[in-house]
Amino acid sequence: MNLVNHLERNLGLIDKGWNPNHNYQGVQCVGFKDEPYEELYTYSTLGLSDFLLEKDGKKYRFELLLSVEQSCKSDEIASFLINFGEYLIEKQEVLLRGEVKSFENSIFTKSKFYGVYISIPVFFDDDFHIYKVDENNTVIFVSLIPLYKSEIEFIKNNGWELFEDLLEEEDMADFWSFQREEWQLR
């Protein structure tokens, strides 16, 4: 089985693909309808895992996931994932659970999100988030959750464990929406 087969076995058939002309690294993006739930749309990079990224002597292969309400679906999301993937390759940057990546500008034109939270894809089947290419190569799927500036600051000041605990306790599952209110985290 290859990576595309792994994606389609877990998320259904690819609905759409994006392969920009400017893309010198070969990172693409694909989209899936009604995943992980009905009325949602999941984007995944494709090709980021062709590049081995290293941190502290450990080597990683990643693909990025971002899920949104279907009403928020746009080419801009695919473009962001492709560009972010290219940035990770260029900088040889590894993503770890609980990290926040913040940006100077809003990551989407119709939102006030200035960063993303790095998470495991908890809303998908357990066997989805790791794809074993062979005995020496494993691809890790990483979920990105868009964040407002106040949420970025909360995580930096209080830690990712408390942030995840509050997401579960408060049932703040509206992170699929780009029109959501800022979470009132305490």
Protein Blocks (a to p, Z undefined) as FASTA:
>chain_A
ZZklmmmmmnopafbdcddfklmnopacdddehiabehiacdddehjlmpccdeehiacd
ddddddddfklgcfklmmmmmmmmmmmmmnopacdehiacddfbdfbfkbcbfbdcdddd
fkbcfklmpccfblmbccdddddddddfklmmmmmmnojklmmmmmmmnopaklmpckbc
cdddZZ
